[in-house]
Amino acid sequence: MIRGKLIYPYFMKAILLFSILAGQQFNHSIVMPVPDLSFHPAIFYGIDVLEQMDFKPLYGKTIGVFTNQTAVNRKGTHLLDLLKAHPKIDIEIIFTPQYGLFAEQNERFRIQGDQKYDPIYNARIVEVFGRNVKPPEWSMRGLDLILVDIQDTGVRFSTYVATTTKIMEVASHWNTPVMVLDRPNPLRGDRIDGPVIRSQFQSFEGYHLVPIRHGMTIGEMVIMANEMGWIKNLKRANLTVIPMANWKRSYWLDKSEHPWINPQPKINTLKTNLAYVGFGLLEGTNLNDGRGTDRPYMRAGAPWLSGYHLAEKLLLLKLPGVEFRVVEYIPRKKEEDKVVPLHVDEVCSGVDIYITDPNRFDPLATATAIMVLSRQLYPRQFKWDALHRIDKLFGHSQLRVFAAQGKPANYLPPLWLKDVLKFNEFRQQFLLYQ
């Protein structure tokens, strides 16, 4: 393997050359030129590229960092640990997303006055979720730069991209530069699925007008938001994205040698992440989605449901890349769980999914079929949540209306094909990778 010390001289020469040739690619955003590293077999994430530059763009700056447990390099070293080792970089504030900085270690934080701080990195902790959906104004004072490094799920109702946009909104007001270190879309960059969210159903779980599975990296998403003026009041941020090297749109996340780090507490494998595209929608129903068990987002069930009956109907649909097995289980609340699983401590009957071919498996077709069939088989027992959260998650009232009409479940996916085709054409102008 070629080590970083051997790559670095060639890297810096190429940076200088590419800087001259490339320039600014967008009207309001800058993509830092990355040299051709195809001679090296590894995929370099934004953090790896910045590390090869010895973090020089950050020297002498007081920075805020928006990150969580996923921000590791190829060797598994966290961004904050890399920055802490540099005397020329001062971490003033750590902005934390939904689920916190290190979901399993948040108890290490200390209270200093009325603020949290992390004693390891000697930085204030500012939570950017819940009561504060964007950084408070005081947190921006004295910052020279906000650095963003976080692994997105590639699913619209994950909140990390929305939070990044809110950070860009406040940063634009203070004229504080934002630098985003790009990471792969874990579910490939060439797969799109689901309806584009309608404006009346926008929420923090559906913040931008994109399909459920959008096929874009976080760097591409923030460029799109910045260029289109999707930041509040058509504001634009002083945005720089450090892209990846050697990543292709056809790659799954496991193509990289970077270690798997759960992007969310219940998304513990790549297949779970894939299933989440569809089974995350079950949060808008009274079906348990596997949370409270060892198969989150890979299971659907309820006390009033017959798994055998549901599996029988699902098999008739011949859904690709997936097998179904009947299961009985009891959801349990674990100590670390902040949310009580649906039907906790009740015996549920349902189906487990086993993804046999990730390239053929259609999580949205599978999950919507389960919901539509459950509605048809158990019209009295099956319920959408009272606030119609399903419309916000799905991005459209189409699913709920379709289920009420009693049509075959496999008639639903073609209804959003037009959205997929139009969005794929629209997004081309913001894509950074082939």
C-alpha positions in Angstrom: 0.0 0.0 0.0 1.2 3.5 -0.8 1.3 5.5 2.4 0.1 9.1 2.8 3.7 10.5 3.1 4.4 9.1 -0.4 1.2 10.5 -1.8 1.5 14.0 -0.3 4.1 15.6 -2.6 2.3 14.4 -5.7 -1.0 15.5 -4.2 0.1 19.1 -3.5 1.6 19.5 -7.0 -1.6 18.3 -8.5 -3.6 20.6 -6.3 -1.7 23.6 -7.6 -2.2 22.5 -11.2 -5.9 21.7 -10.8 -6.4 25.0 -9.0 -5.2 26.9 -12.1 -7.2 24.8 -14.5 -10.5 24.3 -12.6 -11.5 27.5 -10.9 -15.0 28.0 -9.5 -17.6 25.6 -11.0 -20.8 27.1 -9.6 -22.2 30.6 -9.2 -22.3 30.5 -5.4 -20.3 27.5 -4.3 -16.7 26.3 -4.7 -15.6 22.8 -5.2 -12.0 22.4 -4.2 -10.1 20.7 -7.1 -8.9 17.2 -6.3 -6.1 15.6 -8.2 -6.2 12.4 -10.1 -5.5 9.7 -7.5 -6.5 6.8 -9.8 -3.0 5.3 -9.3 -4.1 4.5 -5.8 -6.7 1.7 -5.3 -8.4 3.4 -2.3 -11.4 5.8 -2.2 -10.5 9.0 -0.5 -13.3 10.8 1.3 -13.2 14.5 1.9 -11.6 14.0 5.3 -8.8 11.9 3.6 -8.2 14.6 1.0 -8.0 17.3 3.7 -5.7 15.1 5.7 -3.4 14.7 2.7 -3.3 18.5 2.6 -2.2 18.4 6.3 -5.3 20.4 7.1 -3.6 23.6 5.9 -6.9 25.3 4.8 -7.8 25.3 8.6 -4.5 26.7 9.9 -4.8 29.8 12.1 -8.6 29.5 12.2 -11.1 29.3 15.0 -13.6 26.8 13.8 -16.9 25.2 14.6 -17.4 21.6 13.6 -20.7 20.0 12.7 -20.1 16.2 13.1 -21.0 13.0 14.8 -19.5 9.5 15.3 -19.3 8.9 11.5 -16.6 11.4 10.8 -13.6 8.9 10.6 -10.8 8.6 8.0 -9.7 5.4 6.3 -7.9 4.2 9.4 -10.9 4.8 11.7 -9.5 7.9 13.3 -12.1 10.6 14.1 -11.9 14.1 12.6 -11.9 15.7 16.0 -8.9 13.6 17.1 -7.1 14.6 13.9 -7.8 18.3 14.5 -6.9 18.2 18.2 -3.4 17.1 17.2 -2.8 20.3 15.2 -1.7 23.3 17.3 -2.6 25.7 14.5 -6.3 24.8 14.6 -8.6 25.9 17.4 -11.9 24.0 17.8 -14.3 26.5 19.6 -17.6 24.8 19.2 -18.9 21.3 18.2 -22.3 21.4 16.7 -24.2 18.1 17.2 -27.0 16.7 15.1 -30.0 14.5 15.9 -28.8 11.6 18.2 -25.8 13.6 19.5 -22.1 13.6 18.9 -21.3 10.1 20.0 -24.7 8.5 20.6 -23.4 6.0 23.2 -21.1 8.4 25.0 -23.1 11.6 25.4 -22.9 11.2 29.2 -19.2 12.3 29.1 -20.3 15.9 28.5 -19.9 18.4 31.3 -22.0 21.5 32.3 -20.1 24.8 32.3 -22.5 27.5 33.5 -25.6 27.0 31.4 -23.7 25.3 28.5 -22.4 21.9 27.7 -18.8 21.3 26.8 -16.6 18.3 25.9 -13.6 18.0 28.2 -11.7 15.8 25.7 -11.7 18.4 22.9 -12.2 21.4 25.3 -15.0 22.7 23.1 -18.5 23.9 23.7 -21.3 21.6 22.6 -24.2 23.2 20.8 -27.1 20.9 19.9 -28.6 21.7 16.5 -31.8 19.7 16.8 -35.0 19.7 18.7 -35.5 23.1 20.3 -32.7 24.6 18.3 -33.1 23.6 14.7 -30.3 26.0 13.8 -27.3 27.4 15.6 -28.0 30.2 18.0 -26.6 33.6 17.0 -24.2 33.7 19.9 -22.5 30.5 18.8 -21.3 32.1 15.5 -19.4 35.0 17.2 -15.6 34.6 16.7 -15.8 31.7 14.3 -13.7 31.9 11.2 -15.1 28.7 9.6 -17.7 26.0 10.1 -16.4 22.5 9.1 -19.0 19.8 8.3 -18.2 16.1 8.2 -21.1 13.7 8.7 -22.2 10.5 7.0 -25.7 10.8 5.5 -28.0 7.8 5.0 -29.0 8.7 1.5 -32.6 8.8 2.6 -34.7 12.0 2.5 -36.1 11.7 6.0 -32.7 11.7 7.6 -32.2 15.1 9.2 -28.4 15.7 8.7 -28.7 17.5 5.4 -31.6 19.7 6.8 -29.4 20.6 9.7 -26.4 21.4 7.5 -28.7 23.7 5.5 -29.8 25.5 8.7 -26.1 25.9 9.6 -25.5 27.4 6.2 -28.5 29.8 6.7 -27.1 31.2 10.0 -23.5 31.2 8.5 -24.7 33.3 5.5 -26.1 35.9 7.9 -22.7 36.2 9.6 -20.7 35.8 6.4 -19.0 32.8 8.0 -17.5 30.3 5.5 -18.7 26.8 5.5 -16.6 23.9 4.4 -18.2 20.4 3.8 -16.1 17.3 3.6 -17.9 15.0 1.2 -18.8 11.4 1.9 -20.4 8.7 -0.3 -24.1 8.1 -0.7 -24.1 4.7 1.0 -26.8 3.4 -1.3 -25.1 4.2 -4.6 -25.3 7.5 -6.4 -27.1 6.1 -9.5 -30.3 4.9 -7.8 -33.3 7.2 -7.3 -36.7 6.2 -6.0 -39.8 7.6 -4.5 -41.9 10.8 -5.1 -40.4 14.2 -4.9 -41.9 15.8 -1.7 -44.7 18.3 -2.3 -44.2 21.6 -0.7 -47.3 21.3 1.6 -45.7 18.2 3.2 -42.3 19.7 3.8 -40.9 19.2 7.4 -37.5 18.8 8.9 -37.7 15.1 7.8 -38.5 16.2 4.3 -36.7 19.6 4.0 -35.7 19.7 0.4 -37.7 18.9 -2.8 -36.0 15.5 -3.5 -37.2 11.9 -3.8 -36.9 9.6 -0.8 -33.8 7.9 -2.2 -32.1 10.8 -3.9 -28.8 9.2 -5.0 -26.7 12.3 -4.1 -23.8 12.8 -1.7 -24.0 15.3 1.1 -21.6 17.6 -0.8 -23.9 17.5 -3.9 -27.0 18.1 -1.8 -25.6 21.2 -0.1 -24.3 22.6 -3.4 -27.8 22.1 -4.9 -29.4 23.9 -1.9 -27.0 26.7 -2.1 -27.2 27.2 -5.9 -31.0 27.0 -6.0 -31.4 29.4 -3.1 -33.2 26.8 -0.9 -31.6 28.3 2.1 -34.2 30.5 3.9 -35.0 33.8 2.1 -32.9 32.8 -0.9 -29.7 33.3 1.1 -26.4 31.8 -0.2 -23.6 30.6 2.0 -19.9 31.1 1.4 -19.7 27.3 0.7 -16.7 25.2 -0.2 -16.9 21.4 -0.7 -13.9 19.2 -0.6 -14.9 16.2 -2.8 -13.9 12.6 -2.8 -11.3 11.0 -5.0 -11.9 7.6 -6.8 -15.5 7.3 -5.8 -18.0 6.3 -8.5 -21.8 6.5 -8.5 -22.2 2.8 -8.9 -20.4 2.1 -5.6 -22.1 0.9 -2.5 -20.6 2.1 0.8 -18.9 -1.2 1.4 -16.7 -0.6 -1.7 -14.6 1.7 0.5 -12.1 0.4 3.1 -13.5 3.0 5.6 -15.0 1.2 8.6 -18.8 1.0 8.9 -20.0 3.4 11.6 -23.8 3.5 12.3 -25.1 6.8 10.8 -28.1 6.5 13.2 -28.5 4.3 16.3 -30.7 1.7 14.7 -29.1 1.6 11.2 -26.4 -0.9 12.1 -25.6 -2.5 8.7 -25.6 -1.4 5.0 -28.6 -3.7 4.3 -30.5 -2.0 7.2 -29.7 1.4 5.7 -31.1 0.1 2.4 -34.3 -1.2 4.1 -34.7 2.1 5.9 -35.5 3.7 2.5 -38.9 2.0 2.7 -39.4 0.8 6.3 -38.7 4.2 7.7 -42.2 5.0 6.4 -43.7 2.6 8.9 -43.2 5.2 11.5 -46.3 6.8 10.0 -48.4 3.7 10.8 -49.4 1.5 13.7 -47.1 -1.3 12.4 -43.9 -2.0 14.4 -40.9 -1.5 12.1 -38.6 -3.9 14.0 -37.3 -1.3 16.5 -37.2 -2.8 19.9 -35.7 -6.0 18.4 -32.4 -7.0 16.8 -33.8 -6.4 13.3 -34.7 -2.7 13.1 -36.2 -1.7 9.7 -36.0 -5.3 8.6 -39.4 -6.4 10.1 -43.0 -5.4 10.1 -45.6 -6.7 12.6 -48.4 -5.9 15.0 -50.4 -7.8 17.7 -53.5 -7.8 15.5 -51.8 -9.0 12.3 -51.2 -12.5 11.0 -47.7 -12.9 9.6 -48.8 -16.0 7.7 -51.6 -14.2 6.0 -49.4 -11.2 5.1 -46.5 -13.3 3.8 -48.9 -15.2 1.6 -50.1 -12.0 -0.1 -46.5 -10.7 -0.4 -45.2 -13.8 -2.1 -47.8 -13.3 -4.9 -46.2 -10.0 -5.8 -42.9 -11.6 -6.6 -40.9 -8.7 -5.3 -37.3 -8.8 -6.5 -34.2 -9.4 -4.3 -36.0 -10.2 -1.1 -37.4 -13.1 0.8 -40.1 -13.1 3.6 -40.2 -15.2 6.7 -43.1 -15.3 9.2 -42.0 -14.2 12.7 -43.5 -13.7 16.2 -41.6 -11.3 18.4 -41.9 -9.0 21.4 -40.5 -5.4 21.0 -38.5 -4.4 24.1 -37.3 -1.0 25.2 -33.5 -0.9 25.9 -32.0 1.4 28.4 -30.3 3.6 25.8 -33.5 4.0 23.8 -35.0 7.5 23.9 -38.2 6.4 22.1 -40.5 3.6 23.3 -40.9 1.1 20.4 -44.5 0.7 19.1 -46.3 -2.3 20.8 -43.6 -2.6 23.4 -43.9 -5.8 25.5 -46.7 -7.1 23.3 -46.5 -10.3 21.2 -46.5 -9.2 17.5 -46.9 -11.4 14.4 -45.4 -10.3 11.2 -42.7 -10.8 8.5 -39.0 -10.5 8.4 -37.3 -9.4 5.2 -34.1 -11.0 4.0 -32.3 -9.0 1.2 -30.9 -11.6 -1.2 -29.8 -9.1 -3.9 -29.2 -5.5 -2.9 -29.0 -4.5 -6.5 -32.5 -5.8 -7.3 -34.2 -5.2 -3.9 -36.7 -2.4 -4.0 -37.2 -1.1 -0.4 -40.0 1.3 -1.3 -42.0 -1.2 -3.3 -41.6 -3.7 -0.5 -42.6 -1.4 2.3 -45.5 0.2 0.5 -46.8 -3.2 -0.4 -46.7 -4.2 3.3 -48.6 -1.1 4.3 -51.2 -1.3 1.5 -51.8 -5.0 2.1 -52.1 -4.5 5.9 -54.7 -1.8 5.2 -56.6 -4.1 2.9 -56.4 -7.2 5.1 -57.1 -5.4 8.4 -59.1 -2.3 7.6 -60.4 -1.9 11.2 -57.0 -2.5 12.9 -54.5 -0.8 10.5 -54.1 2.9 11.2 -52.1 5.8 9.8 -50.9 8.0 12.6 -53.4 10.6 13.7 -51.4 13.6 12.4 -50.9 12.0 9.0 -47.2 11.9 9.5 -47.1 9.3 6.7 -47.7 12.2 4.2 -44.7 14.1 5.5 -42.5 11.0 5.4 -43.7 9.9 2.0 -43.9 13.4 0.7 -47.3 13.0 -0.8 -50.8 12.0 0.1 -50.6 9.5 -2.7 -49.8 6.4 -0.5 -52.6 7.0 2.0 -55.2 7.7 -0.8 -54.0 4.7 -2.9 -54.3 2.3 0.1 -57.9 3.4 0.7 -58.8 2.7 -2.9 -58.2 -1.0 -2.6 -56.0 -1.3 -5.7 -53.3 -3.9 -6.1 -50.2 -3.0 -4.2 -47.8 -3.3 -7.1 -49.7 -0.6 -9.0 -48.2 2.1 -6.7 -44.5 2.3 -7.7 -45.1 3.4 -11.3 -47.0 6.4 -10.0 -43.8 8.2 -8.9 -41.7 7.2 -12.0 -42.3 10.6 -13.6 -40.9 12.3 -10.4 -37.8 10.1 -10.6 -37.1 10.9 -14.2 -37.6 14.6 -13.8 -35.4 14.8 -10.7 -32.6 12.8 -12.3 -32.5 15.3 -15.1 -32.6 18.2 -12.7 -29.8 17.0 -10.5 -27.3 16.5 -13.3 -26.0 20.1 -13.0 -25.0 19.5 -9.3 -23.3 16.1 -9.6 -19.6 15.9 -8.8 -18.9 12.3 -9.8 -19.4 9.9 -12.7 
